[in-house]
């Protein structure tokens, strides 16, 4: 699964308010380290080991205060900019999904042969927190917004999901599979992490019309 949110294992949740800072939610799980996450909706989440003292979590968040505020400000700016664009009509969305289905079908067939893996159905979706996924049965989902990204990014997401047909995790072995097919995959992954939000801000009509 390729997603920018989520974790596994039993979880419990608490919400806290930092005075003069921001609200944040604590999610306890079986993890061993503290992690900070800002969702696409602007929620600040701290992922912590079960039993981690509140004082330790508070200190961790305070250390990251500037980083959090910077990213929340950027998110707010992107939200305001996005609202300036007209909504996509259902007719246009259907066209983009059709284009995406053709592209991902071709790329999946191509890379599956190279990697020697099989897969089930291919579905095209529009999810703000997930670019692609692979189920235990080998069914693949791809976000149609990816057709607005550079070609190497599409290749990376396809290979990423197909790699789950061998490793249903994100271990070193999993990324070794990807690297064997796409030696420069880190560049595409970095682009998606740093620029993925732009795929929601506007449509590159000229590139789509020439597809």
N, C-alpha and C positions, 0 to 999 in steps of 0.2 A: 504494500500500500504506500502511495506517495501522497503525503499530506503535511500541512503545516501546523496541525494541532493534534492532540491526542496522546494517550499513554496507556499502558496495560497494567493489569493487576488490580486488587481491591483498592478502593479509594474512599476517602472521607473528605468533606469540604467544610471550610469555614471562611467567612468574609470578614475582613478587617479594614479599618479606616486609619490611614496615617495622617496625623494632624499636619496641616499645611502642605500635604503632599498629594496623595491620590488613594482611591479605594483599591484594594487588591484582594484576590481570592486565594486561599491556600488549599491545595489539594494534596492530601497525604496518600502515599502509596508505598510499595515495597522498594522503591528506588533507593540509592545510596547517597546521592548528592542533591544539592539544591539547584533549582533551575528557574529562570524567569521567562515568562512568555507574554506577548501582547497579541491578542487575537485580532482578526480582521474587523471585528466590531468594537475594538478599543478596550476590551477587558484585560486587566492586568492579572496574571495568574502566577502564583509561586507554587512550584511542585517540590514537595519536601518529603523526606523519609518519615515514616511513621515514628512518632515519639520525639521528633526534632523540637527542641525548646523554642517557644515563641520569641524569646530574646535573641536567639541565633537568627531566626527568620527575619526579625525586625532589623537587625544589624545588616543582614545581607541585602535587604531591600533599600535601606538607607545608602549603602555603598553604590547601588545601581540607580539612585534617584535621578541623576542627570540624564543617564541613558534612557530611562523610562519616559521622562518628560519630553526629551527630544523626539522620541519615536511617537509619542501621543500627539505632539504638535504636528509632525509630518502626516500622521494619519488624518488628523482634522483637516489639514490643508488639502490632502488628496480627496477627502469626502466633499469638501466645498467645491473643488475643481470638477469632480465627477458630476455633481448636481447641475453643472452648467451645460452638460451634453444632453441632447434629447434622448428619450428612451428608445430602445430598439423595438421595431415593430415585430409582431409575430411572424410576418412574412419574411422579413430579413433574417430573423433568428433561425427560422426553418432552413433558409438558404445556407447560412453559415454552418449549421449542423450538418447539412448534406455535404458541404465541401469538406468539413472535418472528417466525416465518416469515410469519404473516399481516400483522403490523405492517410488517416490512421490505419485503414484496412490495408493499403499498399505497404506502408512502413512496417506494420506488424507481420505481414506475410514475409517480407524480405528479411527482417531480423530474426524471426522465428526459425527460418531455414538456416541462417548462419549459426544460431545458438543451439540448434538441435532440440527445440522445445515445441510443445503443442499448446494450444489454448482453446478456449470455448468461444462464446459470443463476444462481440465488441459493441459496447454501448457508448453513446456520446451524450455527455451531460454538461450542466453549467453549475458548478459548485464553487463558492468563493474560497473555501479552505482546502480544496483538494484538486490536484492536477490530474491524478490518475490513480487507479487501484487495480488490484488483482485478487480475485477471490480464491478460496481453497480449491474450487472446481475449475479454475483457470479462466473464468470470465473476466474480461477487461473493461474498465471504464476510463474514458478520457474526457477532459474538459475541452470543449470546442474553442475556448478563448486562446488555446495554445497555438492556433493557426496564425495568430497575430505575432507570435514570437519568432526569433531567428530559427532557421532550419535545424541547426545543431541542438537546439533546445527540444524540439519535437523528437528528434532521434534519441536524445537522452531519456526522455520520459517513457518512450516506447521500450527501450532496452531495460530501463529501470523496472518496469512492470513485468516484462518477460523474464527478468532475472529472478523474480519471485516464484517462477515455476520450478526453480531449483532450490532457492533459499527463501522461505517465507519469514524473513527477518531482515534486519539491516546490519548484519555482522560484517566482519572483515572479508569473510568468504563471499558474501553477497556483493560487496563492492568490487571484489577481485573479478567477479564474473562480468560486471559492467566494464571495468577497465580493460579486460581482455578484448572486448568488442569496440569500446570507445576510449582509447587511451587518454583523450583530453576531456573526459566527461566532467571533470571538476569545473571547467570554465562554464559549461552549460548550466550546471547546478548553481554556480555562483550567480550567473545572470538571472536565473529564475528567482533566486532568493532576494536579489537586490532590485530587480525590475519587474517581477511578476505582477505587482500592483498596477503597473501601467497598462496591462492587458484589460483592465476594467475601466480605464479612464476614457479611452476613445478607441474608435475603430479605424484601422488603416484601410479605408475603402478602396484605394487604388490597388493595393496588393490583392485584396479579395476579388475585385472585379477582373483581375488578370489571371486569377487561379483557374 
